[in-house]
Amino acid sequence: MMARRKVRGRDLAAAIGITEQNISLLKSGKVKGIRFETLAAICTYLDCQPGDILEAVPVD
């Protein structure tokens, strides 16, 4: 969604109040969870729905 909206990580991070490092971790999938507040802020900024940026992956 960031690429579609032509949004850079630093711009998104600044807009929603988290660090660029956290954006990077979210993009790489190296986090185990995300606060609903953060997810809502990302979706609002990118004008999308959570399903547009999240994927359900079965845990082995």
All heavy atoms as TSV, in Angstrom:
chain	resi	resn	atom	element	x	y	z
A	1	MET	N	N	0.836	-1.200	0.000
A	1	MET	CA	C	0.000	0.000	0.000
A	1	MET	C	C	0.873	1.253	0.000
A	1	MET	O	O	0.504	2.253	-0.607
A	1	MET	CB	C	-0.932	0.014	1.201
A	1	MET	CG	C	-2.079	-0.983	1.137
A	1	MET	SD	S	-3.034	-0.981	-0.375
A	1	MET	CE	C	-3.851	0.567	-0.315
A	2	MET	N	N	1.999	1.174	0.689
A	2	MET	CA	C	2.873	2.347	0.708
A	2	MET	C	C	3.362	2.675	-0.697
A	2	MET	O	O	3.373	3.842	-1.082
A	2	MET	CB	C	4.053	2.125	1.662
A	2	MET	CG	C	3.659	2.117	3.114
A	2	MET	SD	S	5.031	1.711	4.212
A	2	MET	CE	C	6.180	3.011	3.843
A	3	ALA	N	N	3.737	1.661	-1.450
A	3	ALA	CA	C	4.210	1.889	-2.816
A	3	ALA	C	C	3.078	2.427	-3.693
A	3	ALA	O	O	3.292	3.347	-4.481
A	3	ALA	CB	C	4.770	0.596	-3.398
A	4	ARG	N	N	1.886	1.857	-3.541
A	4	ARG	CA	C	0.739	2.330	-4.325
A	4	ARG	C	C	0.425	3.794	-4.046
A	4	ARG	O	O	0.019	4.537	-4.929
A	4	ARG	CB	C	-0.495	1.501	-4.025
A	4	ARG	CG	C	-0.459	0.132	-4.596
A	4	ARG	CD	C	-1.744	-0.585	-4.303
A	4	ARG	NE	N	-1.662	-1.967	-4.718
A	4	ARG	CZ	C	-2.557	-2.878	-4.428
A	4	ARG	NH1	N	-3.611	-2.562	-3.712
A	4	ARG	NH2	N	-2.405	-4.115	-4.839
A	5	ARG	N	N	0.587	4.188	-2.788
A	5	ARG	CA	C	0.275	5.566	-2.386
A	5	ARG	C	C	1.486	6.488	-2.505
A	5	ARG	O	O	1.409	7.669	-2.208
A	5	ARG	CB	C	-0.221	5.594	-0.936
A	5	ARG	CG	C	-1.427	4.715	-0.663
A	5	ARG	CD	C	-2.688	5.280	-1.267
A	5	ARG	NE	N	-3.856	4.600	-0.749
A	5	ARG	CZ	C	-4.588	3.738	-1.434
A	5	ARG	NH1	N	-4.272	3.447	-2.668
A	5	ARG	NH2	N	-5.642	3.165	-0.890
A	6	LYS	N	N	2.631	5.899	-2.903
A	6	LYS	CA	C	3.888	6.651	-3.020
A	6	LYS	C	C	4.245	7.328	-1.707
A	6	LYS	O	O	4.572	8.516	-1.656
A	6	LYS	CB	C	3.817	7.638	-4.169
A	6	LYS	CG	C	3.643	6.948	-5.507
A	6	LYS	CD	C	3.567	7.918	-6.647
A	6	LYS	CE	C	3.374	7.110	-7.933
A	6	LYS	NZ	N	2.981	7.922	-9.043
A	7	VAL	N	N	4.192	6.538	-0.637
A	7	VAL	CA	C	4.493	7.027	0.707
A	7	VAL	C	C	5.798	6.377	1.168
A	7	VAL	O	O	5.970	5.166	1.062
A	7	VAL	CB	C	3.355	6.659	1.689
A	7	VAL	CG1	C	3.727	6.994	3.123
A	7	VAL	CG2	C	2.077	7.365	1.288
A	8	ARG	N	N	6.710	7.179	1.673
A	8	ARG	CA	C	7.962	6.648	2.207
A	8	ARG	C	C	7.781	6.311	3.683
A	8	ARG	O	O	6.938	6.888	4.375
A	8	ARG	CB	C	9.087	7.663	2.039
A	8	ARG	CG	C	9.402	7.907	0.572
A	8	ARG	CD	C	10.635	8.713	0.358
A	8	ARG	NE	N	10.641	9.917	1.188
A	8	ARG	CZ	C	11.494	10.895	1.054
A	8	ARG	NH1	N	12.414	10.837	0.139
A	8	ARG	NH2	N	11.440	11.951	1.830
A	9	GLY	N	N	8.606	5.385	4.146
A	9	GLY	CA	C	8.539	4.944	5.533
A	9	GLY	C	C	8.689	6.080	6.515
A	9	GLY	O	O	7.977	6.147	7.518
A	10	ARG	N	N	9.604	6.980	6.245
A	10	ARG	CA	C	9.828	8.097	7.176
A	10	ARG	C	C	8.612	9.014	7.248
A	10	ARG	O	O	8.285	9.538	8.296
A	10	ARG	CB	C	11.097	8.847	6.833
A	10	ARG	CG	C	10.938	9.947	5.820
A	10	ARG	CD	C	12.192	10.697	5.563
A	10	ARG	NE	N	13.124	9.753	4.957
A	10	ARG	CZ	C	14.319	10.043	4.528
A	10	ARG	NH1	N	14.783	11.247	4.631
A	10	ARG	NH2	N	15.083	9.137	3.974
A	11	ASP	N	N	7.925	9.191	6.122
A	11	ASP	CA	C	6.728	10.039	6.103
A	11	ASP	C	C	5.590	9.395	6.895
A	11	ASP	O	O	4.905	10.061	7.664
A	11	ASP	CB	C	6.280	10.317	4.675
A	11	ASP	CG	C	7.335	11.076	3.881
A	11	ASP	OD1	O	8.091	11.856	4.491
A	11	ASP	OD2	O	7.395	10.879	2.653
A	12	LEU	N	N	5.405	8.084	6.689
A	12	LEU	CA	C	4.374	7.364	7.426
A	12	LEU	C	C	4.676	7.374	8.920
A	12	LEU	O	O	3.801	7.647	9.737
A	12	LEU	CB	C	4.251	5.927	6.911
A	12	LEU	CG	C	3.242	5.036	7.623
A	12	LEU	CD1	C	1.832	5.617	7.544
A	12	LEU	CD2	C	3.278	3.629	7.038
A	13	ALA	N	N	5.928	7.104	9.266
A	13	ALA	CA	C	6.327	7.077	10.677
A	13	ALA	C	C	6.050	8.425	11.348
A	13	ALA	O	O	5.488	8.478	12.446
A	13	ALA	CB	C	7.804	6.708	10.806
A	14	ALA	N	N	6.436	9.491	10.684
A	14	ALA	CA	C	6.221	10.826	11.243
A	14	ALA	C	C	4.737	11.142	11.382
A	14	ALA	O	O	4.312	11.733	12.376
A	14	ALA	CB	C	6.903	11.878	10.372
A	15	ALA	N	N	3.960	10.730	10.410
A	15	ALA	CA	C	2.531	11.042	10.413
A	15	ALA	C	C	1.773	10.318	11.513
A	15	ALA	O	O	0.820	10.865	12.072
A	15	ALA	CB	C	1.916	10.698	9.060
A	16	ILE	N	N	2.186	9.094	11.843
A	16	ILE	CA	C	1.434	8.331	12.835
A	16	ILE	C	C	2.125	8.254	14.189
A	16	ILE	O	O	1.581	7.695	15.132
A	16	ILE	CB	C	1.089	6.906	12.334
A	16	ILE	CG1	C	2.342	6.071	12.136
A	16	ILE	CG2	C	0.266	6.981	11.069
A	16	ILE	CD1	C	2.055	4.614	11.845
A	17	GLY	N	N	3.327	8.817	14.286
A	17	GLY	CA	C	3.991	8.926	15.584
A	17	GLY	C	C	4.728	7.686	16.052
A	17	GLY	O	O	4.760	7.416	17.253
A	18	ILE	N	N	5.304	6.912	15.115
A	18	ILE	CA	C	6.165	5.806	15.515
A	18	ILE	C	C	7.503	5.958	14.803
A	18	ILE	O	O	7.648	6.804	13.915
A	18	ILE	CB	C	5.544	4.414	15.232
A	18	ILE	CG1	C	5.352	4.161	13.750
A	18	ILE	CG2	C	4.223	4.259	15.968
A	18	ILE	CD1	C	4.872	2.759	13.432
A	19	THR	N	N	8.474	5.157	15.181
A	19	THR	CA	C	9.806	5.293	14.604
A	19	THR	C	C	9.885	4.641	13.225
A	19	THR	O	O	9.124	3.731	12.912
A	19	THR	CB	C	10.877	4.658	15.510
A	19	THR	OG1	O	10.658	3.249	15.564
A	19	THR	CG2	C	10.840	5.250	16.910
A	20	GLU	N	N	10.852	5.101	12.445
A	20	GLU	CA	C	11.095	4.491	11.140
A	20	GLU	C	C	11.491	3.029	11.308
A	20	GLU	O	O	11.139	2.193	10.478
A	20	GLU	CB	C	12.203	5.232	10.400
A	20	GLU	CG	C	11.798	6.583	9.876
A	20	GLU	CD	C	12.918	7.245	9.114
A	20	GLU	OE1	O	13.421	6.658	8.133
A	20	GLU	OE2	O	13.304	8.357	9.518
A	21	GLN	N	N	12.211	2.735	12.376
A	21	GLN	CA	C	12.616	1.355	12.638
A	21	GLN	C	C	11.382	0.466	12.815
A	21	GLN	O	O	11.344	-0.659	12.319
A	21	GLN	CB	C	13.488	1.279	13.888
A	21	GLN	CG	C	13.759	-0.139	14.309
A	21	GLN	CD	C	15.219	-0.454	14.461
A	21	GLN	OE1	O	16.049	0.425	14.373
A	21	GLN	NE2	N	15.521	-1.694	14.682
A	22	ASN	N	N	10.378	0.958	13.537
A	22	ASN	CA	C	9.156	0.178	13.728
A	22	ASN	C	C	8.419	-0.034	12.406
A	22	ASN	O	O	7.876	-1.113	12.161
A	22	ASN	CB	C	8.233	0.829	14.751
A	22	ASN	CG	C	8.705	0.592	16.164
A	22	ASN	OD1	O	9.451	-0.338	16.433
A	22	ASN	ND2	N	8.271	1.435	17.070
A	23	ILE	N	N	8.418	0.959	11.542
A	23	ILE	CA	C	7.813	0.800	10.212
A	23	ILE	C	C	8.563	-0.295	9.453
A	23	ILE	O	O	7.960	-1.168	8.832
A	23	ILE	CB	C	7.836	2.116	9.410
A	23	ILE	CG1	C	6.912	3.159	10.043
A	23	ILE	CG2	C	7.463	1.875	7.946
A	23	ILE	CD1	C	5.434	2.857	9.921
A	24	SER	N	N	9.883	-0.260	9.528
A	24	SER	CA	C	10.700	-1.262	8.851
A	24	SER	C	C	10.399	-2.669	9.364
A	24	SER	O	O	10.276	-3.614	8.584
A	24	SER	CB	C	12.181	-0.937	9.041
A	24	SER	OG	O	12.991	-1.899	8.427
A	25	LEU	N	N	10.274	-2.807	10.680
A	25	LEU	CA	C	9.959	-4.108	11.267
A	25	LEU	C	C	8.574	-4.588	10.838
A	25	LEU	O	O	8.381	-5.774	10.546
A	25	LEU	CB	C	10.047	-4.039	12.790
A	25	LEU	CG	C	11.449	-3.877	13.373
A	25	LEU	CD1	C	11.377	-3.584	14.864
A	25	LEU	CD2	C	12.297	-5.112	13.109
A	26	LEU	N	N	7.627	-3.686	10.791
A	26	LEU	CA	C	6.281	-4.052	10.340
A	26	LEU	C	C	6.303	-4.510	8.886
A	26	LEU	O	O	5.683	-5.509	8.536
A	26	LEU	CB	C	5.321	-2.864	10.500
A	26	LEU	CG	C	4.912	-2.510	11.921
A	26	LEU	CD1	C	4.226	-1.152	11.957
A	26	LEU	CD2	C	4.014	-3.583	12.492
A	27	LYS	N	N	7.034	-3.791	8.054
A	27	LYS	CA	C	7.108	-4.143	6.635
A	27	LYS	C	C	7.777	-5.495	6.424
A	27	LYS	O	O	7.390	-6.243	5.537
A	27	LYS	CB	C	7.874	-3.061	5.870
A	27	LYS	CG	C	7.081	-1.801	5.654
A	27	LYS	CD	C	7.874	-0.659	5.076
A	27	LYS	CE	C	8.800	-1.003	3.964
A	27	LYS	NZ	N	9.515	0.163	3.416
A	28	SER	N	N	8.766	-5.809	7.239
A	28	SER	CA	C	9.500	-7.061	7.064
A	28	SER	C	C	8.789	-8.252	7.695
A	28	SER	O	O	9.177	-9.399	7.464
A	28	SER	CB	C	10.901	-6.932	7.657
A	28	SER	OG	O	10.835	-6.833	9.069
A	29	GLY	N	N	7.766	-7.977	8.497
A	29	GLY	CA	C	7.029	-9.063	9.138
A	29	GLY	C	C	7.712	-9.623	10.370
A	29	GLY	O	O	7.398	-10.725	10.813
A	30	LYS	N	N	8.642	-8.877	10.933
A	30	LYS	CA	C	9.403	-9.356	12.090
A	30	LYS	C	C	8.777	-8.982	13.428
A	30	LYS	O	O	9.445	-9.001	14.438
A	30	LYS	CB	C	10.836	-8.831	12.026
A	30	LYS	CG	C	11.610	-9.392	10.868
A	30	LYS	CD	C	13.039	-8.949	10.881
A	30	LYS	CE	C	13.778	-9.558	9.698
A	30	LYS	NZ	N	15.172	-9.167	9.673
A	31	VAL	N	N	7.513	-8.648	13.419
A	31	VAL	CA	C	6.810	-8.337	14.666
A	31	VAL	C	C	5.745	-9.401	14.909
A	31	VAL	O	O	5.235	-10.003	13.980
A	31	VAL	CB	C	6.161	-6.930	14.642
A	31	VAL	CG1	C	7.202	-5.846	14.560
A	31	VAL	CG2	C	5.183	-6.796	13.510
A	32	LYS	N	N	5.449	-9.630	16.154
A	32	LYS	CA	C	4.461	-10.645	16.508
A	32	LYS	C	C	3.069	-10.043	16.690
A	32	LYS	O	O	2.087	-10.757	16.765
A	32	LYS	CB	C	4.882	-11.352	17.785
A	32	LYS	CG	C	6.202	-12.049	17.648
A	32	LYS	CD	C	6.089	-13.470	18.045
A	32	LYS	CE	C	7.454	-14.097	18.006
A	32	LYS	NZ	N	7.535	-15.157	17.054
A	33	GLY	N	N	3.001	-8.728	16.773
A	33	GLY	CA	C	1.710	-8.090	16.970
A	33	GLY	C	C	1.787	-6.604	16.669
A	33	GLY	O	O	2.857	-6.050	16.492
A	34	ILE	N	N	0.617	-6.008	16.617
A	34	ILE	CA	C	0.515	-4.568	16.369
A	34	ILE	C	C	-0.678	-4.050	17.160
A	34	ILE	O	O	-1.706	-4.732	17.256
A	34	ILE	CB	C	0.369	-4.268	14.860
A	34	ILE	CG1	C	0.335	-2.763	14.592
A	34	ILE	CG2	C	-0.839	-4.962	14.278
A	34	ILE	CD1	C	0.396	-2.403	13.117
A	35	ARG	N	N	-0.533	-2.886	17.732
A	35	ARG	CA	C	-1.647	-2.285	18.461
A	35	ARG	C	C	-2.725	-1.851	17.475
A	35	ARG	O	O	-2.418	-1.373	16.379
A	35	ARG	CB	C	-1.172	-1.053	19.227
A	35	ARG	CG	C	-0.260	-1.353	20.350
A	35	ARG	CD	C	0.199	-0.063	20.980
A	35	ARG	NE	N	0.512	-0.340	22.353
A	35	ARG	CZ	C	0.491	0.545	23.316
A	35	ARG	NH1	N	0.192	1.803	23.040
A	35	ARG	NH2	N	0.782	0.208	24.543
A	36	PHE	N	N	-3.964	-2.034	17.875
A	36	PHE	CA	C	-5.071	-1.610	17.015
A	36	PHE	C	C	-4.987	-0.117	16.718
A	36	PHE	O	O	-5.315	0.320	15.616
A	36	PHE	CB	C	-6.419	-1.940	17.650
A	36	PHE	CG	C	-6.748	-3.408	17.616
A	36	PHE	CD1	C	-6.957	-4.095	18.788
A	36	PHE	CD2	C	-6.828	-4.100	16.424
A	36	PHE	CE1	C	-7.263	-5.446	18.778
A	36	PHE	CE2	C	-7.130	-5.448	16.390
A	36	PHE	CZ	C	-7.343	-6.129	17.574
A	37	GLU	N	N	-4.540	0.652	17.672
A	37	GLU	CA	C	-4.395	2.102	17.494
A	37	GLU	C	C	-3.401	2.407	16.373
A	37	GLU	O	O	-3.640	3.267	15.523
A	37	GLU	CB	C	-3.919	2.715	18.808
A	37	GLU	CG	C	-3.687	4.197	18.771
A	37	GLU	CD	C	-3.197	4.697	20.131
A	37	GLU	OE1	O	-3.822	4.372	21.163
A	37	GLU	OE2	O	-2.189	5.425	20.131
A	38	THR	N	N	-2.289	1.682	16.356
A	38	THR	CA	C	-1.283	1.871	15.313
A	38	THR	C	C	-1.818	1.422	13.966
A	38	THR	O	O	-1.651	2.111	12.949
A	38	THR	CB	C	0.006	1.097	15.653
A	38	THR	OG1	O	0.486	1.533	16.933
A	38	THR	CG2	C	1.078	1.314	14.607
A	39	LEU	N	N	-2.475	0.283	13.936
A	39	LEU	CA	C	-3.064	-0.225	12.699
A	39	LEU	C	C	-4.088	0.761	12.144
A	39	LEU	O	O	-4.101	1.054	10.948
A	39	LEU	CB	C	-3.702	-1.589	12.941
A	39	LEU	CG	C	-4.384	-2.240	11.749
A	39	LEU	CD1	C	-3.408	-2.459	10.599
A	39	LEU	CD2	C	-5.023	-3.552	12.175
A	40	ALA	N	N	-4.919	1.287	13.006
A	40	ALA	CA	C	-5.931	2.256	12.578
A	40	ALA	C	C	-5.276	3.515	12.011
A	40	ALA	O	O	-5.733	4.055	10.992
A	40	ALA	CB	C	-6.852	2.610	13.742
A	41	ALA	N	N	-4.204	3.975	12.643
A	41	ALA	CA	C	-3.505	5.172	12.163
A	41	ALA	C	C	-2.880	4.923	10.798
A	41	ALA	O	O	-2.944	5.781	9.904
A	41	ALA	CB	C	-2.441	5.593	13.172
A	42	ILE	N	N	-2.287	3.741	10.614
A	42	ILE	CA	C	-1.697	3.399	9.316
A	42	ILE	C	C	-2.784	3.356	8.247
A	42	ILE	O	O	-2.620	3.924	7.165
A	42	ILE	CB	C	-0.951	2.052	9.396
A	42	ILE	CG1	C	0.304	2.189	10.260
A	42	ILE	CG2	C	-0.587	1.554	7.996
A	42	ILE	CD1	C	0.978	0.870	10.595
A	43	CYS	N	N	-3.878	2.696	8.549
A	43	CYS	CA	C	-4.971	2.582	7.579
A	43	CYS	C	C	-5.577	3.940	7.246
A	43	CYS	O	O	-5.900	4.205	6.082
A	43	CYS	CB	C	-6.044	1.630	8.092
A	43	CYS	SG	S	-5.518	-0.094	8.078
A	44	THR	N	N	-5.715	4.787	8.231
A	44	THR	CA	C	-6.244	6.130	7.985
A	44	THR	C	C	-5.305	6.904	7.067
A	44	THR	O	O	-5.735	7.509	6.088
A	44	THR	CB	C	-6.440	6.888	9.309
A	44	THR	OG1	O	-7.402	6.184	10.092
A	44	THR	CG2	C	-6.909	8.309	9.070
A	45	TYR	N	N	-4.016	6.862	7.363
A	45	TYR	CA	C	-3.035	7.609	6.566
A	45	TYR	C	C	-2.955	7.084	5.140
A	45	TYR	O	O	-2.861	7.862	4.192
A	45	TYR	CB	C	-1.659	7.552	7.225
A	45	TYR	CG	C	-0.659	8.467	6.573
A	45	TYR	CD1	C	-0.634	9.823	6.865
A	45	TYR	CD2	C	0.259	7.982	5.650
A	45	TYR	CE1	C	0.272	10.672	6.252
A	45	TYR	CE2	C	1.160	8.814	5.039
A	45	TYR	CZ	C	1.170	10.162	5.342
A	45	TYR	OH	O	2.067	10.992	4.724
A	46	LEU	N	N	-2.998	5.754	4.979
A	46	LEU	CA	C	-2.878	5.147	3.655
A	46	LEU	C	C	-4.231	4.999	2.946
A	46	LEU	O	O	-4.275	4.530	1.809
A	46	LEU	CB	C	-2.203	3.780	3.751
A	46	LEU	CG	C	-0.754	3.777	4.216
A	46	LEU	CD1	C	-0.242	2.352	4.345
A	46	LEU	CD2	C	0.128	4.587	3.274
A	47	ASP	N	N	-5.303	5.381	3.626
A	47	ASP	CA	C	-6.660	5.282	3.078
A	47	ASP	C	C	-6.930	3.860	2.579
A	47	ASP	O	O	-7.216	3.616	1.408
A	47	ASP	CB	C	-6.868	6.290	1.950
A	47	ASP	CG	C	-8.326	6.376	1.513
A	47	ASP	OD1	O	-9.217	6.113	2.356
A	47	ASP	OD2	O	-8.576	6.678	0.330
A	48	CYS	N	N	-6.795	2.903	3.519
A	48	CYS	CA	C	-7.014	1.503	3.182
A	48	CYS	C	C	-7.681	0.786	4.355
A	48	CYS	O	O	-7.948	1.396	5.384
A	48	CYS	CB	C	-5.687	0.828	2.836
A	48	CYS	SG	S	-4.524	0.706	4.216
A	49	GLN	N	N	-7.936	-0.484	4.182
A	49	GLN	CA	C	-8.510	-1.323	5.221
A	49	GLN	C	C	-7.424	-2.260	5.754
A	49	GLN	O	O	-6.460	-2.555	5.041
A	49	GLN	CB	C	-9.669	-2.156	4.651
A	49	GLN	CG	C	-10.856	-1.331	4.214
A	49	GLN	CD	C	-11.508	-0.637	5.388
A	49	GLN	OE1	O	-11.776	-1.249	6.412
A	49	GLN	NE2	N	-11.768	0.653	5.235
A	50	PRO	N	N	-7.569	-2.762	6.988
A	50	PRO	CA	C	-6.546	-3.663	7.543
A	50	PRO	C	C	-6.239	-4.856	6.643
A	50	PRO	O	O	-5.078	-5.254	6.507
A	50	PRO	CB	C	-7.142	-4.106	8.876
A	50	PRO	CG	C	-8.015	-2.969	9.289
A	50	PRO	CD	C	-8.594	-2.448	7.991
A	51	GLY	N	N	-7.231	-5.411	5.996
A	51	GLY	CA	C	-7.012	-6.546	5.107
A	51	GLY	C	C	-6.137	-6.221	3.899
A	51	GLY	O	O	-5.588	-7.127	3.273
A	52	ASP	N	N	-6.002	-4.943	3.601
A	52	ASP	CA	C	-5.150	-4.527	2.481
A	52	ASP	C	C	-3.675	-4.617	2.840
A	52	ASP	O	O	-2.823	-4.694	1.944
A	52	ASP	CB	C	-5.464	-3.088	2.056
A	52	ASP	CG	C	-6.869	-2.919	1.514
A	52	ASP	OD1	O	-7.418	-3.894	0.950
A	52	ASP	OD2	O	-7.426	-1.815	1.671
A	53	ILE	N	N	-3.367	-4.599	4.132
A	53	ILE	CA	C	-1.960	-4.582	4.548
A	53	ILE	C	C	-1.561	-5.739	5.441
A	53	ILE	O	O	-0.378	-5.928	5.728
A	53	ILE	CB	C	-1.583	-3.239	5.235
A	53	ILE	CG1	C	-2.465	-2.966	6.438
A	53	ILE	CG2	C	-1.664	-2.095	4.250
A	53	ILE	CD1	C	-2.081	-1.730	7.212
A	54	LEU	N	N	-2.533	-6.539	5.892
A	54	LEU	CA	C	-2.239	-7.689	6.751
A	54	LEU	C	C	-2.537	-8.988	6.028
A	54	LEU	O	O	-3.430	-9.045	5.185
A	54	LEU	CB	C	-3.081	-7.642	8.020
A	54	LEU	CG	C	-2.826	-6.504	8.991
A	54	LEU	CD1	C	-3.797	-6.587	10.157
A	54	LEU	CD2	C	-1.403	-6.527	9.495
A	55	GLU	N	N	-1.803	-10.021	6.413
A	55	GLU	CA	C	-2.012	-11.340	5.852
A	55	GLU	C	C	-2.008	-12.347	6.993
A	55	GLU	O	O	-1.125	-12.316	7.857
A	55	GLU	CB	C	-0.885	-11.671	4.877
A	55	GLU	CG	C	-0.959	-13.057	4.299
A	55	GLU	CD	C	0.229	-13.366	3.402
A	55	GLU	OE1	O	1.229	-12.637	3.447
A	55	GLU	OE2	O	0.135	-14.346	2.673
A	56	ALA	N	N	-2.981	-13.231	7.027
A	56	ALA	CA	C	-3.036	-14.285	8.036
A	56	ALA	C	C	-2.114	-15.428	7.609
A	56	ALA	O	O	-2.252	-15.958	6.518
A	56	ALA	CB	C	-4.463	-14.795	8.200
A	57	VAL	N	N	-1.167	-15.755	8.489
A	57	VAL	CA	C	-0.220	-16.818	8.202
A	57	VAL	C	C	-0.335	-17.864	9.301
A	57	VAL	O	O	-0.216	-17.535	10.485
A	57	VAL	CB	C	1.231	-16.275	8.156
A	57	VAL	CG1	C	2.223	-17.391	7.887
A	57	VAL	CG2	C	1.349	-15.186	7.105
A	58	PRO	N	N	-0.595	-19.122	8.936
A	58	PRO	CA	C	-0.708	-20.172	9.961
A	58	PRO	C	C	0.596	-20.334	10.742
A	58	PRO	O	O	1.678	-20.241	10.174
A	58	PRO	CB	C	-0.996	-21.444	9.158
A	58	PRO	CG	C	-1.352	-21.003	7.786
A	58	PRO	CD	C	-0.782	-19.638	7.595
A	59	VAL	N	N	0.449	-20.568	12.035
A	59	VAL	CA	C	1.607	-20.803	12.896
A	59	VAL	C	C	1.884	-22.294	12.917
A	59	VAL	O	O	0.984	-23.101	13.138
A	59	VAL	CB	C	1.338	-20.277	14.323
A	59	VAL	CG1	C	2.512	-20.579	15.222
A	59	VAL	CG2	C	1.023	-18.811	14.285
A	60	ASP	N	N	3.128	-22.665	12.682
A	60	ASP	CA	C	3.492	-24.094	12.693
A	60	ASP	C	C	3.647	-24.613	14.093
A	60	ASP	O	O	4.063	-24.036	14.981
A	60	ASP	CB	C	4.804	-24.314	11.922
A	60	ASP	CG	C	4.606	-24.038	10.437
A	60	ASP	OD1	O	3.488	-24.205	9.954
A	60	ASP	OD2	O	5.598	-23.663	9.777
